[in-house]
Structure formats: structure tokens, C-alpha cells
Amino acid sequence: MIAATGLRWTLTLAFALVTTFSVTRAVRPGAGHGGSANSQRVTHALHALMGLAMIAMAWPWGRRLPVAPQVALFSLAAVWFVASVALNDRRMWAHDGDGHPRLHGFLHAVMMGAMAWMVAVMPDAMKGGRPSAGGGTGSMADMPGMAMSGSGGGMTMSLRGAEHTVCVALLAVFVAMTLWWLSRTFDTARATPPDSRSPTSGPQASRTTLDSAWDSGCHATMALGMAVMLLAMV
């Protein structure tokens, strides 16, 4: 949970944009064919669910959501991405055609696995936290086995021991992932075919390239948001 109201709303907006984009990509007609379309729709649907979960995590009411189903969902999602890469699913992960580099599959698996971990340790992070300055004296709804004070969600988060070490490591990973996705976003956008008269560089090629840039940009946004959430837990 994020204590600062402005940051909370900023993250909510960012995750909402990513969620909207993922839902659009999941349901829009013409998103591939056959097995490829189904695989891509599953991928975008999982990212949409992840965006919704991240929004909930930023707000006080998010702690009322059951933990176990979320951990199970995102753990299975991570396994699904790893399996799709390990089984050489060229419908999704390839260096040619409509596929994406296999590295993307591993990055998605890391994001889903980290999401499952964050949901699982959030109660511990809240137990180790303390009321933030200016939080007030009102009573907040309690989590199992703990009590919090403050109003408006004015509660910091903190992890200790091995969980703190894992959080710091994941923070470094997501900062690097954010920079990598941003670099790919800018490189892809600059690679938009300028000559619409060429059969291989026409409007369809331009649209595909821009879609890829948007896709990378959304992943960068999600990675940055997760890095901020992890930083709040350090």
C-alpha cells in the first residue's frame, strides 16, 4: 500500500492505462490467427489482471482481497510463461514472423513471479510498517494479526531479513527491466518505416511497428510501477 496520496493516484493512473491497453489487445479482432491469437490473448489478459492487482495493492482496500487466490494465479502465470518458452512455442516466442524474442517470455515470467511474491509478503510488510507522518489518529481496518492506526491509508511498509534482501534484489531487477523496455520502446518507435509506398514498409508495417512500441512502453510502465512498489517495501 502506498501512503502518499499523490503517488498512489499516479500509480493508479499508470496501471489503469496499462490495464486498458492489455484488455484492448486481448479482445480486439485480428490479434493473430489460431493458436497464436489464443496465446497472445492469454498473455494480454494476464497483464490486465496484473494491472488490476497492482491498483488494488496501492490502496488500503486492497488488503481486504484474499491473498491465496492471487498468489496462485500469478504463480501459475509465471509457470505458463516459462513453459511456453521451454517448450519452444514459436507461436509466441520467435525472432521472426509475429513472434517475440524468447527473452520477453522470461521477463514476463519474472514479472508474474514477482507479483505473486509481492502479494504474499505484503501482510508482513504492513506488519513491519508504521503510521506515516500526518496520518491522523483515526482507526483503519485491521489485517489478520495486526492493527494499524492513521487515516487515509497513512501507513508505511517495511520488510526485514531475507524478505528485505529479496525485495532489494527485485528492485534492482525491475529498475534494469524498466530501462531495457524504455530503450526498446524508443528504438522501435524510431524504426517505424518511413516509406509507405514499399510493400514491406507500408501502412501495415508502420502499424505493426507502432503496436510493438506501445507494447514495450506499457511493459516499461508496469516495470517502473512495480519498482516503485518494491521501493516502498524496502
N, C-alpha and C positions, 0 to 999 in steps of 0.2 A: 504494500500500500504506500502511496506517495503522500507525504504530509503537506507539501507546498501546493496550494490550490492552483496557482498559475501553471506549474509544471504538470500537475495532474491533468488539467484541461488540454495542455499542449500534447501530451502523450495520448490522451483520448482521441483528439482530432487526428493525430498521425495514424494511430491504429485503426480508426474508423475509415480513413482513406484507403489504407491497405486492405481492409476487410471488404470494402465496396469494390475495389479493383479485383480482388480474388473471386468474389461472388460473380461479378460480370464475366470474368474469364471462364468460370466454371459452367455457366449456363448459356453463354452466347452460342448461337448456331455457327457451325463451320470451324469449331476449335479442334481440327484434326479429323481423322477418319478411323472408324472401327476401334480396335484396341488402343490405338494412340490417343483417340479422343477420350476414351474412358479413363486412361491413365492420367491424362492432363487434367481432367475434371476432378479426379480424386486429389491430385496434388493441390489444385487451387482451393478445393473445398476444405482441405486440411489447414491451409494457410488462413482461410477465412475463419475457421473455428479458433485457430491460434490467436488471430487478431481480437476476436471477441473475448477470449480468455484473458488476454493482456489488458483489455479495457477494464474488465472486472477486477483484475489484480490491482489496478491503480486506485480503486475506490474502496471505501470502508465496507460497502455492502458485498463486495466480492468475497470477503472472508466467510460469508454465510453459505457460499456454494460448497457442495460436498467435494472433498479432496480426492478420494479414491477413484471416482469415475474419470476425473480429469487426468490423473496420473496414468491410469490405464489407457486412455485414449491417446495421449501424446507418446507414451512408450510404444504402443502398437504402431503409431505413425512413424516413429523413428525406425522401428524394425522393418516396416514396409519399404521405406526409402533405401535402407541398407540392402534388403533382399532384392529390390529392383535393380540395384547396381551389381550386386554379386551374381545375380542370375543373368546378367548381360542383356537386360531388356532394352533392345535397340529402338523400341517404340518411343522410349523416353530419353535414354542416355546414349547419344552418339555424337560424333563430330561432324556429321553431315546430315542432309535432309532436314526433317523437322525436329530432330532430337537436340538435347542439350548436352554439353560435356558432362562426363560422369562425375566430375568434381562437384557439380551442382547437387547431385544426389546425396553425396556425403555431407555437403553443407546443410541441406535440408534436414538430414538425419540429425546433425548436431543441434540445429535449432529446435527440433521437436524433442530431442532428448533433454536439452537444457530446459525447455518449457516444463517437461514432466518433473525435473529436479526442482525447479523454482516453486512449482505448486506444492510439492511435497515438503519443502523446507520452510515455506512461508510461515506456518504456525510457529516454528522455532525462532524464526527471525523476529516475529512480533513479540514473542516472549522475552527476547533479549533486548527489545527496544525500550524506549522511554517516551513519555509525553514530550512533544516538541514545544519550543518557546511560544507563548501566546496561544497555547492550545485551549485555555479555559479550564473550567473546573467541572463541566458537565460530565455525565456518565455516558460511556459508549457501550454498545452491545459487546458482551464478552465472548471470547473464543473459548473452546473447551480447555479447562485447566488454567485459565489466566484471567486477569482483569486489567482493563485499560481505562485511563482517565483522559479527559480532554474533549474538546468539541471540534466538529468539522473534520474528524479524521486526523487530528494533530498528534500523530504517533510516529516515531522514527522506527526503523528496523535495524537489527544488528545480528550478525551470526558470529559464532565462536568456534574455535578448534578446527577440526577437519572441514566442517562445512564452510567456515570462513576461507580456508585455503582453496577449496573448490570454487567458491564464488569469485575469488580474485583471479584464478586461472581462467574461468569462463568469461570474466570481464575482459581480460586481455584478448581472448579468442574473438569475442564479439566486436571489440574495437577494430581488430585486424580485419574481421569479416566486413565491417561497415566500410572501411577504406577500400577493400577489394571490390565490393559491389558498386561503390561510388565510381571507382576508376573504370569499371566495366560499363557502367551507365553512360559516362561521358564518352568513352571510346566508341561505344555502339551508336550513340546519337550522332557523333561526328562521321560515322561510316555510312550514313544514310545516302543511298545512290542519288547523285545529282542529275543524272540524265534519264528522264522519264521516257525517252524515245527508244531506249535499248530494251530488247525483250527480257534481258536478265537484270535490268536496272530500272524497271518501270514502276508505276504506282504501287503494284502489289509488293514488289521488293522493298520499296520505301516503307510501306505499311508494316511489313514483317519486321524490318529493322527497328522501326519506332516502337512496335509492340515489345520487342526484345529489350529496348532501352527502358520502357516503362516497367517491365517485369523486373529488371535489375534494380531500378530505382526503388521499387516497392520492397524488394528484399533488403536493400540498404537501409530503408526507413525502419523496417522491422528489426534488423540487427542493431541499429542505433537505439531504438526504443528499449530493446532487451538489455543493451549495455547500460542504459540509464537506470533501469530497474535493478540490475545487478549492483550498480554503484550504490544505490540506496540501501542495499542489503549488507554492504561491506562494513 
